[in-house]
Amino acid sequence: MTRARSSQLSLFEAAAQAPPKPKQPSYIAGHRERLRNRFLENGADSLPDYELLELILFRTLKHGDVKPLANLLINTFGDFNRVLSAPIERLIEVQGVGTEIARDLKLFEAATHRMSRGKVLKRPIISSWNALLDYCRVTMSHRDTELFRVLFLDRKNVLIADEIQGKGTVDHVPVYPREVIKRALDLNASALILVHNHPSGDPTPSNADIDMTETIRRACEGMGITLHDHLIIGKSTEVSFKSEGYL
């Protein structure tokens, strides 16, 4: 009994003699609240990429300094948009990023895409052209592989569907004109706009892009469907086949 009490006392004494936990530096202590207030008062434009990313990371990492992880993500992928659009497998490879953080990042990406699409879906394309370009940039300009999508329009040029028709590599995406036309007929679409991205950043059409577009144009013509345009999305600009005289 005496030995047990002595052992218990020694544990208490050891705990009492343990050095206190170091206090957080003053710049960390109120950082989260200050950053949230700056966002609410001045908006996202007032924050650099890494601070906007910190606000997202706060959701999952409830304590501690997330700035090093935010900077690591930016340095790894290049910018805020590229972080959100990175494949979940690559996000998880970054030290400090687990499945939960990766899921949160992809959730924010999905939300931005949904908001951008809401500005153009079920609306006449002619009056929503700038919103359509913004949507294409948000969803495609930061992809590291090629993506081919088709925008299906009704007789009044209202966007009735936006569908991904192919996913490819860094410099190629398979496109099947027959499938494009079949889907247009299924949707009773009267017109199409083709969109794909160039991960290299240069939206200049390749010979393969031009040939593929002409093949789809001829197939559309035979079915009484109008091919309005083919947009190639680069890093900071895009090319319109119609504006450049390819259509």
N, C-alpha and C positions, 0 to 999 in steps of 0.2 A: 504493500500500500504506500509506504514511504517512498519507495523507489519510483512508483508510477507518478506520485505527486511531484517528486523531484524532476522527473522527465517532463511532466506537463509544464512546470514552472520554467524549465529551461527553454521550452518552445515559446512561451509567452515573452520571456526575456529576449530571445533572439528576434522575435517579431518587433519588439519595442526598439531594439537596437538597429533594425534594418534601416538603411538610408531612405529618406523620403523620395517618392517618384519625382523626377525632374519636371518642372512646370513647362508648359508649352511656351515657346517664344511669343512675345506680345503680338507679332504680326500674324501669327496663326490663330491665336485665341479668338479674335472676333472676325476672322477673314470671311467665313461663310456668310455671316449676316451682312457684312459690308458688301460682299459681292452680289448677294441677292438684292439688296437695296439699290445698288447701282443699276442692276438689270431692270428693276421695276421703275426706277425714276428716269433712266436715260435710254432704255431699250437695248436690244442685242447689238446694234451698230456701235455702241460705246465700248464693247468688249472685244479684245483680241480673241483669236480662235481658241487659245488654250484656256482662257477664262470661261468662255461659253461651254467648253467641254467639261471644265470643272463643275459647273452647275449641274450637268447631267450626272457626273460621277458622284456628286453628293447624294443622289438618290439611293445608290447601292452602298457606298462607303460612308457610313454614318459618322465616323470619327477619323481624326488625323488629317494630315496634309496630302491632298490629292494632286497638287500642282505638279510634282515630279512625274506622276503617271500621265497626266494630261499632256505635258511636254513630250514625254516619250512617245505617246500615240501620234502626236502631230509630227514629230521628227521621223517616225517610222513610215507614215503614210503620206505626208506632205502638207495637208491642210485639213480643216474641219470637215469639209465635204467628203474628202477621201477616207477619213476615219469612219464616218457613218456608212459609206458605201462599200467599205472593205468586206470581203466574205467573212462570215462568222468564224470559219476555221483559221483564217489569218489573224483575226483579232485575238483569239484565244492563245495564239503562239506568243503574243507580247507578254513579257514578264509582268505580273501583277494584274493581268486581265483574266478573270475567270468566266465561266459560262453565264453567270448572272449579269455581269457588266456587259458582256458581248450582246446578250439578249436585249438589255436596255438600249444600247446603241442602235441596234437594228429596229427597235420599236420606234425610236425617234426618227430614223430614216423613213420608215413606213408612214409615219404621221405626216412628214413633210411632203412625201409623194401624194398621199391622199388629199391633202389640202390643195396642192398644185393641180391635181386632176379635177378637183371639184370646181375649179375656175373655168374649165373648158368643156367638161362632159355635159351633154344635153344642151349645148349652146352653139349658135352659128359660128363656124370657124372664121369666116371673114371678119366678123366684129370682135373676135377673140384671138386674133392672130398673135399678138404680142404675148398674151397669156399662154398660148400654145407653145411658143418658143421658150418661154420661161419654164414651162412644165417639162419640155424635152431636155433642157439644160440641167434642171434639177435631177431628173431621173437617169440621165445618160452620160453627161459630160465627164463624170469622174469614175466611170467604170474602167476596170483594167482588162476587160475582155469585151469583144463585140457583142452587141445586142441588136436584134432586128425586130421592130414592132410595126404594126399596121394600124392606122387610124381609119375607122370605117364611118362614112358619112351617109346621111339620108338625102332625099331629093332637095331638101332645103339647106344642105351643107351643114346640118347639125351633127355633131359628133355623137354617134350612138354606141360606139365600142372602141376600146383601145386595148390591143392584145399583143403580147410578145409571141412572135412566130418562130424565133430562132435564137439560140445562144451559142456563141462560138469561142474562138481563141483570141489572142491579142491582135490578130490581123486577118481573121476570117470568120464568117458566120454562114452556115448553110441556109439557103433560101430556096423554097420550092414554090414556084409560081402557081402550080396547080392547086396547092393547098391554100394559097392566098385567095385565089378566085373562088374556090369551093366555100371558104369561110364567108366571103363577101356575099355569095348567093344565099347561104344559110341565114345571114343577118338581113337579107333584102337591102343591102347597101347599094347606093347609087354612085358613090365616089370613094376614092381611097387617097390617103397620104402615107407614103412610106417613110420610115425614120430609122436610121441606124447610126451608131457612133464609131469614131475612130480613136481607139485608146492612145494612139501615138500623139494625138493632139492636133494633127493636121487634117482638116476636113476635106482636102482636095479629093475629088472622086477618082478612084482607080478605074482602069479599063474594065475590070470585072464588075464594078459598081454600075458603070454605064451600060454594059451589056445586059446585066440582070434587070435593070430598070426598063430597058427597051423590051425585053422579053415579057415582063409583066404588063407594060403598056399595051403591047399588041394583044395579049390575052384579055385584058380589060376591054379593049376596043371591040373584040369579037363578042363580048357578052353585054355590050351596051353600058359598061361601067367606065366612069371617068377617073383617070389618074391625075389628081391635081398637082402633086409635087412629090419629090423625094428629098428629104432633109438629111444631111450628114452633120452630126454634132461633133465638134472638136472640143478642145479644152476651154477655149475662151471665145470661140466664134463658130458659126455654122455656115453651110453652103446649101443653097436652094437650087435644085436642078432647073426649076422653072425660071428663076431669076438669071441663072447662068446660061440659059438657052439649050439645055440638054433635053427639055420637054417642050 
